[in-house]
Amino acid sequence: MKNLIALFLAGFATLAVAGETSAVQTPTVESYSYGTKLDIARVINLSTIPDVCEVVPATMTYEDSQGQRHILEYKAMGDGCSSH
């Protein structure tokens, strides 16, 4: 019984530490402006650009060369302007 309690406490402590670590590493959203220096080593996710003919907000989640995760917000032209 003591072993079971010790195992439960060890598992709970591991989850508590993992929860604190992920909370600290949550990236904040950074706004892109012309001339912003970017260090993009790996793109993780690009938001979907809507099918409209106007400028819309978009986001890119990426990792830099140090392995830090970033979320970049930028403006993009919608995909609905083609003249078919």
Protein Blocks (a to p, Z undefined) as FASTA:
>chain_A
ZZmmmmmmmmmmmmmmmmmmmmmmpccdddddehiacddfbdfbdcddddbdbddddddd
dddfkopacddddddddfklbcZZ
